[in-house]
C-alpha cells in the first residue's frame, strides 16, 4: 500500500511541476524576408484554437491582434464512425 501511495505522489509531482518547467524553456522566433527575429520565451504568449487551426497572440492583446495564425480553409468535421473505421483500417483522414 505504501508503494501505491508513493507512486501516486511521484505522478502528482511530475504532472504538476513538469509542464511549468517545460513551458518556461520553450522559446520562439520569427523569420521574415530572410531575417530571423529575436528569441523570446512563450510565457508571454497565449494559444487559442480548435481542430481547424490555432492562433498565437500576446497576453495583453486581443486574439484578433495575433502574431501567428494557422488556419485550414477546407477543414471537414469527421464523425465518430469515420474516425473509428479509419483507426481500425490504419488510414489517414482525408
N, C-alpha and C positions, 0 to 999 in steps of 0.2 A: 504493500500500500504506500509506503514511503517513496518508493521509486516512481510510482504513478504521480504522486504529488510533486516530486522533484521535476519530473518530465514536464508536467503542466506549467510549472514555474519557469522552466527554461524556454518553453514555447511562448509563453506570455512575454518574457523579456525580449525574445527575438522579434515577435510581432509588434511590440511597442517601440523598441528603440532602433531597430534596423532600418525601417523606412525613413525615419528622420535623419539618420546618419547618411543614408544613400542619397536622399533628396538634397542635402546640403553639398554633396560632392559633384553634382551634375552641373556643368557649365555649357552654355550655348554661344554660338557666334553666327554672324550672318555674312553672306557673300553676295556682293553686288558689283557688276561691271568689272570683274576680275580682281576686286579688292575684298579682303576679309575685314570684318568689323571687330570691335573689341569683345573679348570674352567676358561674360557676366553670369553669375550664378542664377539658377532657376528659382531661388527663393522669392524673387520679386515678380514672378510671372504666374498667372493662372491659366488653366486649360479648361475649355468648355467644348462640348461636342457630343456627337452620337455616332451611330454606325455609318452615316453618310459623310462624315468629316469632323474636323476639330479646328479650334481657334486658340491661338496663344495671345494673351494680352497682359498688360501690366496690372498690378494690384489696384492702383488708384484710378485706372481708366475703365471706361465702359467697353463691353465686348465688341461694339461696333468700331472702336478705335484699336483694332487688332494690329499686332506686329507680324503675325504669320497666320495664314489660313489655308487649310487643305480641305477641299470640297469635292465630292464625287457627284457629277451632274446627273448621270444616268443610273443612280442607285435604285435597285429594285428590292423591296422588302420581301424576304422569303418567309414561307410558312414553316411551322414546326415540322410538318410532314416532309417537306422538301429537304430541310436540314438533316433530318433523321435518315432519309434514304441516301443522301449524299455521303453521310458519315459511314453508313454500312457499306456502300459501294466504293468508298475511298476516292470520291470525286471532288473537284474544286467547285465552289459556287461560281456561276457564270452570270 
